[in-house]
Each structure stands twice: as structure tokens, then as C-alpha cells.
Amino acid sequence: MNWYTEQWSEDCKFSISYDEHLHSEQSPFQKIDFYKGKEFGTFFTLDGLMMVNEKDQFIYHDMIVHPAFATNPNIKKVLIIGGGDGGTAREVLRYPTVEEVVMVEIDERVFRLCQEYLPVTAEGVEEDPRMSLKFEDGLAYVKEAADASFDLIIVDSTDPISVGEGLFTTAFYQECYRVLNTDGILINQHESPYFAEYADNMKKARHKLSTIFPIAEVYQYHMPTYPSGHWLFGFASKTKHPITNLDAQKWNAFGLKTKYYNTDLHLGAFALPSYVREALKIA
Ligand code: SAM
């Protein structure tokens, strides 16, 4: 039996058996591998870290997209940074209110290979007329973007290492603040509270965001193939609070069928365990 193994902490590893190693290449940015196994179907890794798999991708993509739309159901212009597998764009494009989606992915090979091996996330994205795909550095794109030009920015990035590092800096968050309109929302990768290295990244991200945005919250979801299975996104905004501005009635009126997200879960997702609140210094 073949095993894909990922180091989750110094003393903990996670393994998935696979039947086929479908593809392997070194792009100018990272090492890309696609595997096919029984438990999680097709999955791909970047630099040896699990990104997306057929089985649990719905959890990640529901949670990175829908809480923002349930807080502000009038989102029209969306910027996605990263997100090369297409799953985030796929969920955003389900909203009839959305007029324009710009997706800035640094590595075109990720998107092209997902079109070939992972149609569950990539199929149909490029063809949607509201979609504008750019293969360049998200950091550079945001620096050049006009003030108040987006209602929602979703940072669907890799961890704060290598090409993804700049997407976790105060300078980048400040640019996002500038580029968002008054009701704008920023959703970003927030790592995990459980293993020390990830918890450290979580604390730094929250600290930086809370020095820039008056509303800087953190929410959780259950992700079986990410270290510890307990992962977080950040929710930051100038004016929209994810609990007090939750518009469950309007979101449910969209009539979207979702496998993980619902507006009851929305409330629970922002109710963090005590040790996480303590680590994030939330009173
Ligand atoms: N769900 C995934 C996870 O958290 O494991 C993230 C998936 S998505 C594939 C992450 C993407 O971010 C990668 O394709 C990577 O190329 C892209 N990325 C990393 N740094 C970037 C940057 N500075 N600008 C644009 N895209 C970037």
C-alpha cells in the first residue's frame, strides 16, 4: 500500500493511503502533487501540504464563502487571492447578486492541473462571464487596486511560508482595508489553534488584523485533513459584524443548498472554545 504522509507537529504525522500518484511537478513557485485514494478521492498537495481533496472540500469552501454573504447579502464585487483550485470562486459564483469576481492566483499550474484532475472545484469557473482570472502575485495586485473597489476580499492562501508569506503581513492587511468599501469584509486563512506552530500563526494574524479593522473576529470549522482537524478563518470589516449583522432571513431566501454551512451553524462557528479565546486574548 502507498501512503501520503504529512508532518502535523514534531511528534505527530497524518497519513492517507493512495492508489495512484497522478501527477508531480515543480512549478516556478512550488511542488505540486496529485494523488488518488479511496477515502478522500483525488487530492493535491503543495510543497508536501494537503490543499484540497474531493471528500472534505465542501466544508472549507462553504465556510470561506457563505458567512460573509450571510452578513452582507448585497455583495457585488469580490476579490479572491489564491484559491487556485477554483472551489472558492465556484461558491461565490452561486450568488445572483455577484457582478464581478477577480481571482488572483500566483501559480497558473495549480489552476490548470485542477481543471484536469479536480473538476469538482475548477469546472465551469473560467467560463463564467463574471469571472476575471489573473495569474500574478496577489500582494502586487492589491497594492495597485483602487480604493474602495471591492465588497469582499477572500484570501484563500497557502500557509505563511514561501509565496504565501506576504499575505499574512500587516502591510497586506492595510492594503485590503484601503481596497474594501465601507461595508467591505475580509475573510482570510487563520490557521489552527491546536498545534503550537499553527497556533502561533493564528495569534499573529488576529493581532495584526485587530490593529487595522474595528471588527476582527475569528471563526472555526471542522476540516478532517488539516492539522488537528480544527481550523479557523478570520473575519474583518470596517462596519459589518458577523453576529449582529447576520441576516439569516435574506441568506436563506437565496435558496442555496449547502452541505456544511447553515445560518444556525454560523452563530456557533463564532463561539470559540475557551482555550482559543484565551490564546487570542478575546475577553
Ligand atoms: N485550501 C487550501 C489550504 O488552505 O490548504 C488553500 C488552497 S489554494 C490552492 C492556495 C493557493 O494560494 C495556491 O494555489 C497558491 O499558489 C496561492 N498563493 C499563495 N501565495 C499567493 C500569492 N502571494 N498570490 C496569489 N496566490 C497565492
Boltz pocket constraint, residues with backbone or C-beta under 6 A from the ligand:
constraints:
  - pocket:
      binder: B
      contacts: [[A, 29], [A, 46], [A, 49], [A, 50], [A, 51], [A, 52], [A, 60], [A, 81], [A, 82], [A, 83], [A, 84], [A, 85], [A, 104], [A, 105], [A, 106], [A, 107], [A, 110], [A, 136], [A, 137], [A, 138], [A, 139], [A, 156], [A, 157], [A, 158], [A, 159], [A, 163], [A, 164], [A, 165], [A, 166], [A, 167], [A, 189]]
      max_distance: 6.0
